[in-house]
Amino acid sequence: MTYLIQYFDLSYQHKIKVLKTQEDLLFLLATGKTLKQIAIETNKTYNNIKKRTQALYKKFEVTNRSDLIAKAISCRILINEDVHRRFKKRFIKPEKLTKSGSCSELTEREMQYLKLAAAGKTQKEIIQIMDLCSTYTAQYIRGCICAKLNSKNLAQAVCQMHELENALKLEV
């Protein structure tokens, strides 16, 4: 989560003034809801919400929702806590969450999970060995590993780990 905070903690000198309705729309956009869901919730038409969102893009001088939310946070219109997990999952790309993509960024628990996966253990076996409380915990750890290593899945993360280990052996 610290990577998300770093991503959103940009410092812009100028303050952008927004209307209360625009601030409300920004908050709803930060929840990760679709424009259609927002239209239904606010009793407005889809086209109305779409035009208001485009107006916000123009006002903030951005082209996508994640940049819009990041700039709104940096201008102190929204705070990090306003950004819902669903938004982060839908719009923040893993490469924006990490800086270098190395194993040194992984926690001890994530390294243990990665090493067990590299040894060919199944998720069920890893849960038992690491004494995890549920599959959700295992999925969360796996997601953190993939995000930190900029990999699409665990297999790709394991390959990156092996490449990094081989590179370290060559340096020594």
N, C-alpha and C positions, 0 to 999 in steps of 0.2 A: 504494500500500500504506500510505502514511502516514495516509490517511484512515481505513482500517480500524483502525489502531492508535489513532487519536484516538477513534473510535467505541467501542472496547472499553476505553479508558482512563478509566473512570468511577471516582470515588472514593467508596466507601461507608465509613461510619465503623465499622459493626458487622461482625464476622466471623461467617460462618455455618459451623457445624460439620457436616461430612458424614462418613458412614461410608466405609470403603474401597470397598465395593461401589458406593456412590453416586458416589464419585469416579471409579471405573472406568466407570460408565455415562455420567457427564458427558464423560469423555474420548472414549468411543465416539460420543456424540451430536455432539461437536465435529468428528468426522471427516466428518460429512455423510451418514452411512449412515442408511438407513431403519430404523424400529423392527423390521421383519421381518428385515432383514439382521443387526441386532444380536442378535435372538433366536436366529437360526441360529448365529451366531458364539459366543454364550455358552451354548448348549445350554439355553436357557430358552424358555418359551412366549411367544408374541406378547403375550398378555394380561398376563403377568407383567411384561414390559418396559414395556408401556403403563402399568400401574399404578405401577411404580417411577418412570417419567418424570413422571406426574401428581403423585406425591408430591414429586418435586424441584421441580416448578412451584409447588406449595403452599408448600414450605419456603423457596424463594427469592422467593416472592410475585410471580411473573411469569405470563404467559399464553401465551408462545410460546418456541420454541427459541432464537431469536437473542437475546432478552432474558435467557434462562437462561444462555447461554454468556457473554454480556457481564457479567452479575452474578458468575458464577463466576470470571471473569478479574479483575474488580475486587476480589473477596474473596481473591485469590491462590490459589485452588484450582486453576485452570488458568493457563497462560501463553499469550501470543499465539501462540507457536510450536506449541502444541498444536492450534490451530484450523486445520484442513485447508482448502486452497483450494476443495475441493468444497463444504464447508460454506458458505464465503463466497459462492460462486456460487449456491447453492440458497436461502440464507436471508437474506442481507443485501441489502436493497433499495438501489438507487442513491441515493435521496434521503437515506439514512442515511450515505452515504459522502461527501457533499459538504455544503458550508455555503451557498455563494451561487450556484453554478451559472453562473459567468462564464468567458469565454475567458481571463481573466488567470491562471486556475488551470492552463491547458494548457501543456505543455512545448513547446519549439520544434519538436520532431519531430512532436508531435500537431497543432500549428498548421499545419505544412507538409502533413501528411496531409489535414487538414480543408480547406485551401485547394485542394489538388489535386482532392479529391472535389467541392468546390463548382464547380470548373472543368469538371466532367463527365468526369474521367478514370476509367477502370475500375480495379478492384483490381490487375489484372495490370500496367497502365501505371504505377500508383502504386508498385508493388513495384520496377519497373525504374528509375523516376525517382529514388526515394529509396534505391535500392540496398539493399533489405531482403533478408535471407537466405532467408525463406520466407513462405508465406501465413499461417503461424501468427503470425509477428511482426506482420504487417499486421492480423490479427484481434485480436491483443492491443492494438495501438495504437487500433484502432477501438473496442474495448471500453472502454478507458480514457477515450476522448473521450466516449462515450455516458454513462458513469458520472459523469464530472465535470460534464457539461452537463445531467444528469437527462433524457436523451433515450432513447427506445426503440430508435432505429436511427440510422444515419449521415445519412439524409435529414433527419430531424428535427433532428439536431445542426447540419447545414448551414443550415437555416432559422433556428435560434437564433443562429448566428454572423452571418447577414445582419441579423437584427433588432438584435443588439447593435451591429453596425457602423453601422446606420442611426441608432440612438439616439445613438451617439458623434458622428456627423456633425451631428445636430440640436443637440447641446450646444455645438458649436464655432461 
